[in-house]
Amino acid sequence: MPLTHLQTGAHARVAQVCDHDPDILRRLADLGLRPGQRFRVLERDPYEPVFRIQLDPQGREGLLGPRLAAALRVEPLPEEAPA
């Protein structure tokens, strides 16, 4: 499912990165968003696909604009998913 379908508070795992632009791939890697990485949506802009996320278990936060968000396919997880 596209990341853009997630709501605030959702827990998910990166299933696939769907982009071939080296800058986008590099930025996602810099944020730690690779297949298998778990995260939580801390905040979602109600008007634009902009997300503030927190990586599990690192606790590091990142901001994803529309282009980065569109590149990620995710697997929703239960709220209390173990690491």
TORNU-838000 format. One record per residue (C-alpha): residue number from 1; residue in three letters; x, y, z. Coordinates in steps of 0.2 Angstrom, whole numbers, plus 5000, padded with zeros to 4 digits. Layout:
N
+-----+-----+------+------+------+
:   i :  aa :    X :    Y :    Z :
+-----+-----+------+------+------+
: NUM : ALA :    X :    Y :    Z :
...
+-----+-----+------+------+------+
// end
This chain:
83
+-----+-----+------+------+------+
:   i :  aa :    X :    Y :    Z :
+-----+-----+------+------+------+
:   1 : MET : 5000 : 5000 : 5000 :
:   2 : PRO : 5006 : 5018 : 4997 :
:   3 : LEU : 5013 : 5027 : 5012 :
:   4 : THR : 5000 : 5041 : 5007 :
:   5 : HIS : 4986 : 5030 : 5013 :
:   6 : LEU : 4992 : 5030 : 5031 :
:   7 : GLN : 4985 : 5041 : 5045 :
:   8 : THR : 4993 : 5049 : 5060 :
:   9 : GLY : 4997 : 5036 : 5073 :
:  10 : ALA : 4999 : 5022 : 5061 :
:  11 : HIS : 5013 : 5009 : 5063 :
:  12 : ALA : 5021 : 5002 : 5047 :
:  13 : ARG : 5036 : 4994 : 5039 :
:  14 : VAL : 5044 : 4999 : 5022 :
:  15 : ALA : 5039 : 4985 : 5010 :
:  16 : GLN : 5047 : 4993 : 4994 :
:  17 : VAL : 5055 : 5009 : 4987 :
:  18 : CYS : 5048 : 5013 : 4970 :
:  19 : ASP : 5059 : 5026 : 4963 :
:  20 : HIS : 5074 : 5026 : 4952 :
:  21 : ASP : 5080 : 5044 : 4955 :
:  22 : PRO : 5097 : 5043 : 4963 :
:  23 : ASP : 5093 : 5059 : 4974 :
:  24 : ILE : 5077 : 5052 : 4980 :
:  25 : LEU : 5085 : 5035 : 4984 :
:  26 : ARG : 5100 : 5043 : 4993 :
:  27 : ARG : 5088 : 5054 : 5003 :
:  28 : LEU : 5077 : 5039 : 5009 :
:  29 : ALA : 5093 : 5030 : 5013 :
:  30 : ASP : 5100 : 5044 : 5023 :
:  31 : LEU : 5084 : 5044 : 5033 :
:  32 : GLY : 5086 : 5026 : 5036 :
:  33 : LEU : 5070 : 5021 : 5025 :
:  34 : ARG : 5075 : 5005 : 5017 :
:  35 : PRO : 5064 : 4989 : 5015 :
:  36 : GLY : 5061 : 4981 : 5032 :
:  37 : GLN : 5063 : 4997 : 5042 :
:  38 : ARG : 5048 : 5000 : 5054 :
:  39 : PHE : 5041 : 5017 : 5058 :
:  40 : ARG : 5027 : 5027 : 5065 :
:  41 : VAL : 5017 : 5041 : 5058 :
:  42 : LEU : 5018 : 5055 : 5070 :
:  43 : GLU : 5009 : 5068 : 5060 :
:  44 : ARG : 5001 : 5070 : 5043 :
:  45 : ASP : 4997 : 5086 : 5035 :
:  46 : PRO : 4978 : 5085 : 5031 :
:  47 : TYR : 4980 : 5095 : 5014 :
:  48 : GLU : 4997 : 5088 : 5007 :
:  49 : PRO : 5005 : 5071 : 5007 :
:  50 : VAL : 5018 : 5077 : 5020 :
:  51 : PHE : 5023 : 5066 : 5034 :
:  52 : ARG : 5033 : 5067 : 5050 :
:  53 : ILE : 5038 : 5049 : 5055 :
:  54 : GLN : 5048 : 5041 : 5069 :
:  55 : LEU : 5059 : 5026 : 5065 :
:  56 : ASP : 5059 : 5011 : 5076 :
:  57 : PRO : 5068 : 5006 : 5087 :
:  58 : GLN : 5081 : 5021 : 5084 :
:  59 : GLY : 5068 : 5034 : 5088 :
:  60 : ARG : 5075 : 5046 : 5075 :
:  61 : GLU : 5062 : 5057 : 5067 :
:  62 : GLY : 5061 : 5063 : 5048 :
:  63 : LEU : 5050 : 5073 : 5037 :
:  64 : LEU : 5044 : 5066 : 5021 :
:  65 : GLY : 5037 : 5078 : 5007 :
:  66 : PRO : 5026 : 5072 : 4993 :
:  67 : ARG : 5040 : 5065 : 4982 :
:  68 : LEU : 5048 : 5055 : 4996 :
:  69 : ALA : 5031 : 5049 : 5002 :
:  70 : ALA : 5026 : 5044 : 4985 :
:  71 : ALA : 5041 : 5033 : 4983 :
:  72 : LEU : 5037 : 5021 : 4998 :
:  73 : ARG : 5026 : 5006 : 4998 :
:  74 : VAL : 5022 : 5000 : 5016 :
:  75 : GLU : 5015 : 4986 : 5026 :
:  76 : PRO : 5003 : 4992 : 5040 :
:  77 : LEU : 5008 : 4984 : 5057 :
:  78 : PRO : 4998 : 4983 : 5073 :
:  79 : GLU : 5001 : 4997 : 5085 :
:  80 : GLU : 5011 : 4987 : 5097 :
:  81 : ALA : 5021 : 4978 : 5084 :
:  82 : PRO : 5037 : 4970 : 5091 :
:  83 : ALA : 5054 : 4976 : 5084 :
+-----+-----+------+------+------+
// end
